[in-house]
């Protein structure tokens, strides 16, 4: 049990494997840790809140699609890699768009 400040992590861990997962807790296989832990740092012009939102969106999208495809959440396969990479590239593109808007 974590302190009250981090209770949301315990709550989200209980949601892993359900449609209610919110993108805070880790669920992925070790092989995908660099793809799902972060997006390579928060670029200038993008708020930390927006960066965190995009990261949680990435994780929930991967989680949702793995469940839809009937793949184990902690598995490793070419299908897992495709899902993870597709959503990561999509999240990075949105991050680039946000950075370009901030640079105007």
ABEGO torsion letter per residue (X at the ends): XBBAAAAAAAAAAAABGBAABAGABBABBAAAAAAAABAGEBBBGBBAAAAAAAAAAAAAAAAAAAAAAGBBAABBBAAAAAAAAAAAAAAAAAAAAAAAAAAX
